[in-house]
């Protein structure tokens, strides 16, 4: 636990120095995107690393850079959230404005160095969505598109049913997309489709396991940064 806290403090110091984030003024971007990453007890350390390496690699991919640079100059705002049970969520490194290859490379470095803040716990998709909605509503950023990209490998076993929070998000014009990892629950995609995803252009993608995550998150980000499918 002491090592976990130390790693977190070092990470926060790193972010304070490098983060080109949000201060007093509102900033307008093309897209606000929360990447909500499952760190519940079903996710071991290797699987956590596969997730953050996948996200980091995606933000270095030339297709992602091209998609960001084609947003019209305003770029996108991205934040990562780690989540497990109803009381365990953490914003990793704050919000980042990404407009070009330099911004994307910096964000990729930050994500690759991000420690696992939450060691485990039960699975509250509703808690993850509630926390993500709060981050969007309190980030001093304006955009026409607001998206929560939630990934996970299991159904909720803690907190309220995610459908209740999903509906709150939709009332606020926040889209929820899903990336399900089906190595433990083969029919998890149906659960997400019925009770988690929704909103304008909302969609879901499937990763067979955590090693498939990197390819799927790349495809998912390309679709999210581009205009939503109506």
N, C-alpha and C positions, 0 to 999 in steps of 0.2 A: 504493500500500500504506500509506504514512504517513497519508494522508487517511482510509483505511478504519479504521486503528487509532484515530485521533483521534475519528472519529465513534462508534466503539464505546465509548471511554472516556467521552465525553460522555453517551452513552446509559446507561451503567452508573451514572454520577453521578445522572442523572435518576431511574433506578429506585430507587437507594438512598434518595432523598428521598421518593418517592411510594409506594413499594411497601408495601402492607398485607399482608405475606406471612407466612411461616411461621418461627417462631423456636423456642422451647424446647418448648412444649406441643403434643401431638397435637391436631389439629382434625378434627372429624367433618363431612363434607359429603355431599350426595346423590350427587355424581358427581365423579370425577377424570378430567379430559380432557386428553390431549396432542394438540395440533395440530401434526403433523409436516409441514413445508412443504419441498418440493423446491427446492433452490438449486444443483443440478448444472449442468454446462456447457450443457445443453440449454435452460436457463431464462435468458433475457436479463434485463436490468435492468427493462425495461418489464413483462415477464411477472411478475417478482418484485413489482413495485409493484401490479400487478393483484391478486395474491394477498393482500398485506397490506391493501390497501384494501378488498378483499372481506370479509376477516375483521373489520376495523375497522367497516365498515358493518353487518355482521351483528349485532355486539354493541350497536349503537345502535337496532336494529330493535325496534319495540314488541312484536312477537310473541316475540322472544327474551327480552325483559325479562319478559313475562308468564309464559313457560315457566320462567324462573329463579325468579321470585317464587312460583311454585306448587309449588316443591320441598319446602315444609314449613318454611322458615325457616333451614335449614342452608346453602342455596345450593350452588354448585358451585365446584370448584377447576380452574383452567385454566392451562396452560403451552404456549408455542409453542417448537418445536424446528426449527431449520434443519438440513438434512442434504444430503450429496452422497455422497462415497465412504466406504469402510469406516472411514477415520480422521478424517472430517470431519463432526462434528455439533456443534451449539451450542444451549444453552438460552437463550432470548431473554427476559430480564427476570424470570426466576424464576416461581414459582407465585403465582397471584392468586385470592383468594376473592371470588366475585361473588355478592351476595345481592339487590341492588336496582339501580335505574336509575343511581344515582350510581357504584356499583362498576363497572357495565358501561361507563359513559361513560369512566371513568378508564382501564379496560383498553383500550378502543377507541383512546384517545389514545396510549397506550404502544405499541400495535401499529402504529399509523399512523406513529409516529416511529422505529420499529425499523430500524436500518441493516442492510444485507446483510452479515453477518459472514463468510460463506463465499462466496468469489468464483466458485466453480465446482468442477469435478471430475467423476469418474465417478459412477455410480449404484449405491449399495449400499442396497437396501431392508432387507436384514438388519441392516446397521449402524444404520440409522435406528430399526428396531424394538428392537434391543438397547439403544441409548441411551435410548429412550423408556421401556422397561421399568425401566431403572435409575432414571430420574427419578421414576417412580411409586413404586418401592420405597424411595426415600430422601428423601421429601418431608415426613415428619412429619404426614401427612394420612391419615385413615381414611375409607373409604366402602364402600358395598355394591356400587357400580358403578365399574369402572375401564375406560377406553376410550382406545385410540390411534386417532386420526383421521389417516390418512396419505394425502397427496395426491402425485401424480407424473405425469410425462408419458412415462415409458419403463420398459422392463424393466431388471432388475438386470444390470449388466455388471462388477460388482466385488463381492468378498466371497462368502460362502456363499449358497446358495439361500435366499430368504426363508422358505420353508416350514419350515425347521428352527427358525428363531426364532419363527415364528408358533406352532408347536406348544408351545414353551416358554411363550409368553404365555398360551396357552389353559390350560396346566397351572396357571397362577397366577391363573386366572379373570379374565384381562384380555382384553377384546374388542378386535378390530381391525376397523375400518371403513375403506373405501377411497373416495377421490375421484380418478378417473382422468381425465386430460386427453388426449383422443385425437387432437389435431391432428397429431401426428407418427407415432403408432402406432395405427391404427384398431382393432386387435384387442386392445388392452391390457387391456380389461375382462375378457376371458377369462383372461388371465394372473393378474390380481389375484384373480379369483374362485377359481381353482384353488389358488393358492399364497400368497396374502397375507392375505385377510380370513378371519375366523372368530370363534368364541366366541358367547356368549349374545346373540342379537339382532344378530349381525354382518351388515353389509350393505355395498353398494357403490353409488355414484352416478357418473354420467358427465357430464363437461363437454365440449362440442364443441371448445372452445378456451379460452384464458385469459380472454377477455372473457365467457365463459359461467360462469367460476369463481364470481363473486360470487353469482349466483342459486343455484347448486348448493350452495355452502357454507352459505348461509342455510337452505336446505331440510334439509341434512344436520345442522346444529346443532339445528334444531328437533326432528328425529327423535332425536338423541342425548340431548338434555336431557330429553325426554319418556321414559317407560318404554320399554325395549327391546321389540321385537316378538319374541315367542317362536316 
